[in-house]
Amino acid sequence: MKNIYTPFQPTLTQPGLHRFELNLQIKTMAIGVADGMVIHNNTIIYQASDLRVGLINSNSA
């Protein structure tokens, strides 16, 4: 399972996905996570578990 809080490790197979993932990682670390939620502009977008599932599905596509 991918973990967006681990150091970014690019691969050559899916550069678009990893660019998105790096961008997400930076935003998440800058804004912070409270109570298992990802906060963006004071709005709860995803629960962390939902976000992980989305990244896994993108990888398998």
N, CA and C atoms as an extended XYZ file, in Angstrom:
183
Properties=species:S:1:pos:R:3:atomname:S:1:resname:S:1:resid:I:1 pbc="F F F"
N         0.841       -1.195        0.000 N   MET     1
C         0.000        0.000        0.000 CA  MET     1
C         0.878        1.248        0.000 C   MET     1
N         0.535        2.183       -0.862 N   LYS     2
C         1.291        3.429       -0.892 CA  LYS     2
C         0.974        4.261        0.343 C   LYS     2
N         1.951        5.002        0.792 N   ASN     3
C         1.762        5.883        1.937 CA  ASN     3
C         2.228        7.271        1.521 C   ASN     3
N         1.317        8.233        1.445 N   ILE     4
C         1.678        9.554        0.938 CA  ILE     4
C         2.572       10.325        1.901 C   ILE     4
N         2.771        9.788        3.108 N   TYR     5
C         3.603       10.488        4.076 CA  TYR     5
C         5.051       10.012        4.055 C   TYR     5
N         5.365        9.006        3.235 N   THR     6
C         6.741        8.546        3.120 CA  THR     6
C         7.480        9.421        2.121 C   THR     6
N         8.808        9.441        2.142 N   PRO     7
C         9.567       10.232        1.173 CA  PRO     7
C         9.211        9.841       -0.260 C   PRO     7
N         9.182       10.838       -1.129 N   PHE     8
C         8.782       10.623       -2.519 CA  PHE     8
C         9.806        9.744       -3.239 C   PHE     8
N         9.315        8.690       -3.865 N   GLN     9
C        10.185        7.789       -4.613 CA  GLN     9
C         9.643        7.638       -6.032 C   GLN     9
N        10.173        8.388       -7.008 N   PRO    10
C         9.649        8.339       -8.370 CA  PRO    10
C        10.008        7.038       -9.080 C   PRO    10
N         9.173        6.662      -10.033 N   THR    11
C         9.515        5.560      -10.920 CA  THR    11
C         9.356        6.053      -12.346 C   THR    11
N         9.839        5.268      -13.304 N   LEU    12
C         9.771        5.672      -14.702 CA  LEU    12
C         8.478        5.213      -15.370 C   LEU    12
N         7.660        4.425      -14.669 N   THR    13
C         6.518        3.808      -15.337 CA  THR    13
C         5.323        4.742      -15.431 C   THR    13
N         5.049        5.527      -14.405 N   GLN    14
C         3.862        6.380      -14.397 CA  GLN    14
C         4.227        7.778      -13.893 C   GLN    14
N         4.946        8.555      -14.697 N   PRO    15
C         5.403        9.862      -14.209 CA  PRO    15
C         4.255       10.815      -13.874 C   PRO    15
N         3.147       10.721      -14.622 N   GLY    16
C         2.022       11.613      -14.344 CA  GLY    16
C         1.443       11.380      -12.959 C   GLY    16
N         1.223       10.112      -12.623 N   LEU    17
C         0.660        9.764      -11.319 CA  LEU    17
C         1.593       10.211      -10.200 C   LEU    17
N         2.879        9.971      -10.364 N   HIS    18
C         3.818       10.302       -9.291 CA  HIS    18
C         3.980       11.810       -9.142 C   HIS    18
N         3.854       12.551      -10.242 N   ARG    19
C         3.871       14.009      -10.121 CA  ARG    19
C         2.688       14.471       -9.278 C   ARG    19
N         1.508       13.911       -9.566 N   PHE    20
C         0.319       14.248       -8.779 CA  PHE    20
C         0.515       13.866       -7.318 C   PHE    20
N         1.097       12.709       -7.102 N   GLU    21
C         1.260       12.208       -5.739 CA  GLU    21
C         2.241       13.090       -4.954 C   GLU    21
N         3.311       13.523       -5.593 N   LEU    22
C         4.270       14.405       -4.930 CA  LEU    22
C         3.604       15.733       -4.570 C   LEU    22
N         2.834       16.276       -5.515 N   ASN    23
C         2.127       17.528       -5.266 CA  ASN    23
C         1.170       17.375       -4.088 C   ASN    23
N         0.452       16.261       -4.052 N   LEU    24
C        -0.475       15.988       -2.960 CA  LEU    24
C         0.263       15.861       -1.635 C   LEU    24
N         1.419       15.190       -1.672 N   GLN    25
C         2.195       14.995       -0.450 CA  GLN    25
C         2.640       16.339        0.123 C   GLN    25
N         3.121       17.229       -0.736 N   ILE    26
C         3.588       18.532       -0.266 CA  ILE    26
C         2.418       19.333        0.319 C   ILE    26
N         1.275       19.346       -0.382 N   LYS    27
C         0.119       20.093        0.126 CA  LYS    27
C        -0.347       19.531        1.462 C   LYS    27
N        -0.370       18.212        1.560 N   THR    28
C        -0.850       17.585        2.785 CA  THR    28
C         0.066       17.926        3.954 C   THR    28
N         1.378       17.882        3.730 N   MET    29
C         2.311       18.164        4.819 CA  MET    29
C         2.262       19.640        5.189 C   MET    29
N         2.050       20.521        4.207 N   ALA    30
C         2.023       21.948        4.493 CA  ALA    30
C         0.753       22.338        5.247 C   ALA    30
N        -0.370       21.771        4.839 N   ILE    31
C        -1.649       22.141        5.447 CA  ILE    31
C        -1.874       21.390        6.748 C   ILE    31
N        -1.494       20.114        6.765 N   GLY    32
C        -1.618       19.313        7.971 CA  GLY    32
C        -2.844       18.423        7.939 C   GLY    32
N        -2.799       17.378        8.739 N   VAL    33
C        -3.905       16.430        8.815 CA  VAL    33
C        -4.433       16.421       10.239 C   VAL    33
N        -5.738       16.562       10.389 N   ALA    34
C        -6.365       16.547       11.707 CA  ALA    34
C        -7.468       15.500       11.733 C   ALA    34
N        -7.464       14.659       12.760 N   ASP    35
C        -8.534       13.671       12.940 CA  ASP    35
C        -8.703       12.774       11.728 C   ASP    35
N        -7.597       12.425       11.060 N   GLY    36
C        -7.667       11.492        9.943 CA  GLY    36
C        -8.213       12.088        8.664 C   GLY    36
N        -8.371       13.403        8.610 N   MET    37
C        -8.914       14.043        7.422 CA  MET    37
C        -7.811       14.813        6.704 C   MET    37
N        -7.959       14.935        5.388 N   VAL    38
C        -7.076       15.816        4.630 CA  VAL    38
C        -7.787       17.161        4.495 C   VAL    38
N        -7.119       18.217        4.972 N   ILE    39
C        -7.746       19.531        4.996 CA  ILE    39
C        -7.176       20.387        3.866 C   ILE    39
N        -8.057       21.011        3.087 N   HIS    40
C        -7.610       21.909        2.019 CA  HIS    40
C        -8.545       23.112        1.994 C   HIS    40
N        -7.990       24.300        2.163 N   ASN    41
C        -8.791       25.527        2.205 CA  ASN    41
C        -9.939       25.427        3.214 C   ASN    41
N        -9.607       24.886        4.397 N   ASN    42
C       -10.582       24.753        5.484 CA  ASN    42
C       -11.756       23.848        5.132 C   ASN    42
N       -11.589       23.003        4.119 N   THR    43
C       -12.663       22.091        3.721 CA  THR    43
C       -12.155       20.663        3.788 C   THR    43
N       -12.949       19.778        4.376 N   ILE    44
C       -12.578       18.365        4.413 CA  ILE    44
C       -12.899       17.743        3.056 C   ILE    44
N       -11.867       17.233        2.368 N   ILE    45
C       -12.077       16.655        1.043 CA  ILE    45
C       -12.250       15.145        1.151 C   ILE    45
N       -11.293       14.470        1.758 N   TYR    46
C       -11.312       13.015        1.839 CA  TYR    46
C       -10.955       12.575        3.245 C   TYR    46
N       -11.485       11.444        3.646 N   GLN    47
C       -10.880       10.758        4.768 CA  GLN    47
C        -9.589       10.124        4.259 C   GLN    47
N        -8.612        9.971        5.149 N   ALA    48
C        -7.321        9.435        4.733 CA  ALA    48
C        -7.472        8.050        4.108 C   ALA    48
N        -8.366        7.234        4.639 N   SER    49
C        -8.544        5.882        4.104 CA  SER    49
C        -9.065        5.935        2.672 C   SER    49
N        -9.988        6.852        2.387 N   ASP    50
C       -10.514        6.994        1.032 CA  ASP    50
C        -9.413        7.435        0.076 C   ASP    50
N        -8.551        8.332        0.537 N   LEU    51
C        -7.471        8.835       -0.302 CA  LEU    51
C        -6.506        7.714       -0.670 C   LEU    51
N        -6.176        6.859        0.296 N   ARG    52
C        -5.279        5.744        0.007 CA  ARG    52
C        -5.890        4.809       -1.032 C   ARG    52
N        -7.181        4.539       -0.906 N   VAL    53
C        -7.843        3.665       -1.877 CA  VAL    53
C        -7.773        4.272       -3.271 C   VAL    53
N        -7.974        5.574       -3.374 N   GLY    54
C        -7.912        6.240       -4.670 CA  GLY    54
C        -6.538        6.113       -5.309 C   GLY    54
N        -5.486        6.268       -4.506 N   LEU    55
C        -4.138        6.140       -5.051 CA  LEU    55
C        -3.859        4.715       -5.505 C   LEU    55
N        -4.342        3.738       -4.743 N   ILE    56
C        -4.134        2.341       -5.128 CA  ILE    56
C        -4.845        2.052       -6.452 C   ILE    56
N        -6.072        2.535       -6.592 N   ASN    57
C        -6.814        2.312       -7.831 CA  ASN    57
C        -6.119        2.966       -9.016 C   ASN    57
N        -5.548        4.148       -8.829 N   SER    58
C        -4.832        4.823       -9.906 CA  SER    58
C        -3.596        4.027      -10.317 C   SER    58
N        -2.928        3.434       -9.337 N   ASN    59
C        -1.741        2.650       -9.651 CA  ASN    59
C        -2.070        1.415      -10.472 C   ASN    59
N        -3.185        0.764      -10.162 N   SER    60
C        -3.515       -0.485      -10.830 CA  SER    60
C        -4.119       -0.250      -12.207 C   SER    60
N        -4.503        0.992      -12.503 N   ALA    61
C        -5.147        1.282      -13.790 CA  ALA    61
C        -4.143        1.211      -14.932 C   ALA    61
